[in-house]
Amino acid sequence: MQSLCIDQEAVIRPNKGILHGIKSGKIVSCYTINVFFFVSIGHPRSSHTTHFIEQFNQSQVSELILLELVSSQEIQFLLFALFSVTYVITILGNLLIVVTVFYTPNLNSPMYFLLRNLSFVDMTLASFATPKIILNLVRKHKTISFAGCFTQIFLLHFLGGVEMVLLVSMSYDRYVAICKPLHYTTIMNKRVCVLLVVTSWFSGLLHSGLQVPLVNLPFCGPNVVDSIFCDLPLVTKLACIDTYVVQIVIVANSGMISLSCFFILLISYSLILITIRSHSSIGQSKARSTLTAHITMVILFFGPCIFIYTWPFSNHSVDKFLAVFYTIVTPILNPIIYALRNKEMKAAMKKLWSSFVSSRQDT
């Protein structure tokens, strides 16, 4: 038994060929053709069936074409410079946080343990597609192989899922520290911190693993992705079958995890804001300032995700601009919010830099 997705009109008019049905852009339907039965009984349609299959196999798409963010060549060169600088700062800033927390004994609290993991995730999240996005800004032919495309999809959902759960874990840490300060060391012990991190990585792996079956969709027609990198909602629309059920799965998977994590974060930060009202005005102002920065990062990260994955049926051109936020903009906010605004972290960085400079002078 061999399955084949062909156009109804191509079946009625076989002389047109299957490629006519595919290229015409009509809705295709899946038919199951018992090739072995036709051939074994010498059915007249056996030659047509074999011919259709050969043409179908030859028409399968081997690579996808990515579209540019903007059409203007001058703006593309400007974005090339901007994205390149942003990417370098993102990698260096998050790497500095990881190294500082690792080599500074004073930064051994649960908050910095979770922050170190978040910085590592941001480095990898910024690297799964950004380098290719930057190169495509100056390339004439913006193509990507199927393997590269689905690797991007897997890494996006894997690392995105890890980051979402990590942000929830960090908000829980702040909730315990502010709302239950006397029980903080008991609740947020080392075992709990490790469990939160392991849960984050397992959740991301489970989330991305649920996308793997979608790779088996048949792609035999259009190969132009209206985005700067590969993502499920846009890529699945290129399949030569009805993807209504696939879109429902995307909403149930990616949409629900984005919404649930976002609402948990909002509840956590709301409880923290209610708690700090009883503090002094100075402490309240500082806490509000910190929480405002955290909430800004959460909105910039979850906002585009919720918009894209809870309405995957729509085809908004703004989707590729929103995708820039959680792939390029959000990872750079981590060093700004958690490092430059943190006096303890800045002091540790200066001390680490001084130790590095003195060791270089001694050698």
N, C-alpha and C positions, 0 to 999 in steps of 0.2 A: 504494500500500500504506500503510495507517495502522495503527499498533500501539495497543493499548488494554489496560489492566489492569482486569479486571472480575472480580467474584465468580462462581464456578461456579454457585452457586444463583441468581444474578441472570440467568444465561444460560438456565437451565432454566425459571425463572419470570420472564419478562420483564415481566409486569405489575407485579411488585414494584419494578422499576426498579433501576438500578445503585447509586443512593444507599442502598438498603436493604442491599445487600451490603457497602458501604463502612462504613456506620455500625454494622453489626452486629458489627464487630470480627473477623470470620472471616478466615482466611488467604485471600489473593487470589492469583490466578494470571494470568499474562500470556497473552493470546490474540492472534493476528494475524488481523485481519479484512480481507479484500480487499473494501473498500467499492466500489471501481470495478467489480469483477466482478459483485457483487450487483446494483448499480444498472443496469449495462449489459445484463444479461440479464433484468431485471425480476423478480428473485427476490423472493418474498414477504417475506423477512427483511430486505430493503434498508431498509424504513421503520423496522423495529426497530433496525437497526444505526445509522442516522442519528440516531435518537432517543437511543440509548445514548451516542453520542459527544457530542451536545449536552449531555446531563445530566452527563457526565464532565467536560467543559470547564467547566461552571458550578460543579462541586464542587471544583475545584482550590483548594488553600489559598493565600491571598495573604499571610498573616502568621502568626507563631508566638507562642505565649503562654509566657512564662517564669514559673516558680514562685518563690516566696519562699524565702529561706534558712531562716527560722523562721516559725512561724505567729503568735507573740505580737507584738502591735503595739508594746508597750513595748520589747521586745528589738530590734525592727526600728529604732526611733528611736535606740536605743543604738548599734546597728551603723552607722547612718547617720553619727552623730557620729564613731565610731571609724574607719570607713573613710575619711571625709572628711579627718580629721587625718592618717591614714597616707598617703593619696594626696598631700596637699600636701607632707608631709615627704619623701616619695619623690622627687617632682619637684624640689623645691628642693635636696635633698641630692645627687642625681645630677647636677643642673645645676651645682652648686658644684664637684663633682669635675671635670667637663668643662672649666669655665672656668679652674679652678686649674691643671690640667695644661697647658692650652693657653697660658696667659700666664706660666707659670713655667719659665724656661730650665733650671733644675736638674732638673726632672722630665721629662727627655727620654729616660729609659731605656725599654727594651722593655716592662717591667712596667707602667709608667704609660701607655704608648701603648695597650696592650691594655686597661688599666683604663678609659681614656677612652672607648673604643669600647663596653666593657661597660656603662658608665654611660648612654651614649646609648641602647643597646638596652633597658636597664631602664626608662628614661623612657617609651619608646614601648610596651614590653610592659605597663607599668602603665596606659597610657592607651587601649589598644584596646577595653577593656570596662569598666574600673573606673568611669568617670564615669556610664555607663548603669546599672551595678549600684547605685551610690549613689543615683541618682535613682529607680530602681525600688523602693528601700526605703521611699520615702514616697509612691509612686504606687499607686493602686488597680488600674489596668489596666496590667499589665506585658507589653506586646506589642513585637514587633520584626518588621520586614519581612523577606521572604526575602533581599533584596539585603543588608540590614544583617546578617542572620544569617550568610550565607556570607562576608561581608567579615570578620566576627569570626573565623570559622574559618580563613580564609586568613591573616590577620594573626597569629593565635595560633600557627599552625604555622610561619609564616615567621620571626617574631621568636623563637619558642621554639627553632627549629632553629639560628638564628644564635647564641643565647645558649649552647646546649649546646656547639657547636664552639668558641666563644670561651673557655668555661670549660676545655675540654681544652687549648686553646692556652696559656692562662695557667698551667695545671698543668705543661705542657711547659717553659714559661719558668722556673718555679721549680725544676723538676727539673735543667735545665741550669745554673742559677745555683748550686745547692747541690751537685749531684753532679759537675759538670764546670766549676768556677769559672774555671780557667785558660783554658778555651776559650769562655767565655760570650760575650765580645764578637765572637768570630769566628763562632760558630754563630748567635747572635741578632742579626744585623746588620739594618739598616733594611729591606733587601730581603726578608728572611725574615719580618719583622714585618708588612710590607704584604701579603705572600703569605698569611700566616695569617689576617689580617682579611678579605681578599678571598675566601679559601676559606670562611670562616665565613658571609659573606653569600650566596655562591653556593650553599652547602649548604642554607641556610635557604630560598632561593628554589626550589631543586630539590625539597626536601622538601614545601613547600607546593604547588608546581606539580603534584605527584602526587595532591593532593587535589581538584584542579579537576574531573576527570571525574566525581567523586561528586556534583557539583552537579546533574547531569542526571537524578538519580533522580526518579521520579514521586512526588509528594506529593499524595494526593487524599483523605486521611482525617483521622486525629488530628493535632492541631497544638499539643499541649502538651508542652513540653520541661521535663523534671524537673531543671532547673539554673538558675543565676543568669545564665548567658550561653550562647551557642551553641557546641557542640563536636561533633565528628564522631560519636563512639560513640552519643550520645543522639539526635542529629538523624537519623541514618541509620535508626534504629529506627522512625521515623515514616513511612518510605517504604512505598508500597502494593505492594511486591514482596518476595520473599525476599532478605534482605540478608546471608545467610551468607557469600557470597564477599566482600562489602564488608567484613565484620568481619575476615576473613582478611587482606585488604589492609591494614587498619588495624594489625593486629598486625605484619605484615611490614614496614610502613613506620614508623609512629610508635613502636610497641613496640620494634623492633629498634634504631632510632637512639637511643632512650632508654637501653636496656640496654647497647649498645656503648659509648656515651660514658661511662656510669656506671662500667663496668668499667675503661675506660682511665684514668679519674680515680683509681679505687681503686688500680690498679697503680702509677700515677705517685706518688701520695702514700705508698704503702707503700715504694717505693724511696727516697723522700726521708727517711722515718722511719728506715729502715735506715742511711742514710748519716750522719744527724746523731748517731747513737749514739757515734761516735768523737769528737765535739766536747766542749767543756767543759760542765760541768753547767749553767752560767748560759746559755750559748748554746743548749744542748739544751732547756732549759726554755722559753726565748723562742720557739724554732722550733716546739716542740710546741704551745705556746699558739696561735701563728699558724695552724698546720696544723689544729688542732682547730676553730678558727673557720671555716676554709675548708671542712673536711669537713662541718661542721654545715650550712653553706649548700648544699653539694652534695646532702646527704641531703634537706633540706627542698624542694629544687627537683626532684630526680630521683625521689624516693620517690613522690609523688602521680602523676607522669607514668607511671612504670612500672606502678603499680597500676591506673591508668585504662586505659592503652593496651595492656597485655599481657593483660588480661582484659576486652575490650570486650563479650563475650557476656553477662556478668553485669549485673545492674541494681541496684547498691548505692546506697542513699540517701546513703551517706557520700561518694559521688563529688563532690557539689557542695560539701561542706565541704573536701575535699582540693583542689579547684580554687582555693579561696581562697589556698592557700599559694603556688602559682606565678604567680598573677595580682596578688595584693595584698601578701602577706607577703614573698616572696623579693626583689622589687625594692627594698624598704627595707633589706634586710640588706647590700646592696652598700655604701652610705655608712657603715654602722656597722662592718663588718668591714675594709673597705679604706681608710677615711678616719679614723674616730675611734680606731682601734687602731694607726694608722701615724703615728709621730712626725714623719717627714719631710713627710707630707701635711698634718698639723696645723700645722706650722711655716709651710709654704707658704701655707696658707689665712689664717693670722694676718697674714703679710706682705702678702698681696694685699688683705686687709681694711684694713690700716693705710694702704696706698697709696691705696685708694679713699677713705677718710675724709679723708686729707690733701689729696687733689685736690679734694674737695668743699669743704673749708675755704678753699682758695686761690681758688676761684671765688666 
